[in-house]
Amino acid sequence: MTDGQAPYKLAAIDLGSNSFHMIVAQIDAFGQVNVLDRLRESVRLGGGLDAKGNLGKAAQQRAVDCLRRFGERIRDFPSDNVAAVGTNTLRQSRNARDFLHLAEAALGHPIAVISGREEARLIYLGVAHSLARDQQGKRFVMDIGGGSTELIIGQGFEPLHLESLRMGCVSSSRAFFPDGKLGKACWDKAITAAQLELRPIKASYREIGWESATGASGTIRAVKKVIQQTGLAPYGITLEHMYKVRDMMIDAGHVDKLKLAGLSDERKPVFAGGLAVLIATFEALKIDRMYVSDGALREGLIYDRLERYQHDDIRDKTVRALQQRFQVNQAYAEAVQKTAHKLFNRCRDDWKLPGHLSQLLCWAADLHEVGLAISHSSYHKHGGYLLANADLPGFSTEEQRWLSVLVRTHRQKLSSKLFELLDAEHYQNALYLSVLLRLAVLLHRSHKEAAPRIERLKLGKNRMEVQFLDDVRGKKPLLLADLEREQAFLKAVKFELVF
């Protein structure tokens, strides 16, 4: 993380299904973002998925080689100054975790896989910051990636409606334009399939409406460039323009014979699928004209990270919104959170806990009672399920897993199987955090009294000895009973609690 002195640098890496992108930006003393460097490589990660949903070795190697080159540029950056995310292909891949270990080693920084709706939020943020600040009214923003398409309606810097659909330039091209064929029947099938994906949302989006439509990223930029350089229009994209480009491609009959001004050889194999998706969206949503933005996902990552530095973390807002939505007792949750944070600080060195886990523990404490809105019985199970499956703006998929596991294990019986949502290498730290949250909740069980004061903690691997300032055995029989019960629960995961 930056030490607070400007200027400083941030980097954003987008591991897309078609291409990998990286931008490096310098933040000046006034908080302005100045892009210093842009890197892009066509990796075709999405094309490496086999029939079983596994990433093949060749695609993994292309990705690792690219990330190693990216890593050379940002090797000396603190990891807090680097935001690297994986999108649709890594969301779908069955062996994504194995690949991420290789990818992170090559890049030299952590990589988070984000949900489709989180991707949409970040895209909107990047596009909104690239547009004129005085632009009024609602905006429609669209981004066609290799395996997914994000559709957002927002106003100012706030996204109001977010959707991520499973259609993209790589997936559509592979499915409907096999071996580079460009016949009319291929187009009809591709556009119809995209229309079916759009059907659930088209009525609501058209009803909401917007004043301007903006496209982002490679496919839509490529369409704009072809329209311009073939002389169809000097700027903007319309349905009429795209129909003419499509007809040119049908006349060519095959990718190998395709000669379109402005279309690179690298983009050719996936251009038809992307254009079909864009045509279907214009038809379904009745879009008149679309302009193209310089901002996209990676710019959104930069602005999102900048907001965290300015103490405006979207994740904190998400936690507060969840508390309100599920009527969590915020005063009680804050008391538990403060105790959990104090315990973390006292245990951090002995247990060698990474500092970033402190924030995850605090968020889990804030949300540990979220499941009560569903049922008082087994509410920790309901809370764990909610946090694993809800759309949580700002949180990566891995962060959601941590929150889910900690809330799921904060009370009642424990089993090592409950931690399987996380990588095996994180089990020990997850167990430690679970113990800290369980103890914080237990110490505040009355919901009214201040937590009993702890005089001393003596720690070992899978062992905690607690010495209270108060006479627990003589004066607090309920707390004593809770602690004895907790001893039995923790024995199931080979953790010893002594008091």
Protein Blocks (a to p, Z undefined) as FASTA:
>chain_A
ZZhiacdddddddddfkbccdddddddfkopacdfbdcdddeklmlmpcfkopacfklmm
mmmmmmmmmmmmmmmpcfklpccdddfklmmpmklmmmmmmmmmmnopacddddfklmmm
mmmmmmmmmpcfklgcjdddddddfkbccddddehjbcfbdcdddddfklmmmmmmgghi
abfklmmmmmmmmmmmmmmmmmmmmmnopabdcdedjklmmmmmmmmmnopafgdjdfkl
mmmmmmmmmmnopaklpccehiafklmmmmmmmmmmmmmmmmmnopabdcddfbdfklmm
mmmmmmmmnopafklmmmmmmmmmnopafklmmmmmmmmmmmmmmmmmmnopafklmmmm
mmmmmmmmmmmmmomghklmmmmmmmmmmccehiafklmmmmmmmmmmmgcjddfklmmm
pcfklmmmmmmmmmmmmmmmmmmmnomaccdddfbdcddehiacdddfbdfklmmmmlmm
mmmmmmmmmmmnopacdZZ
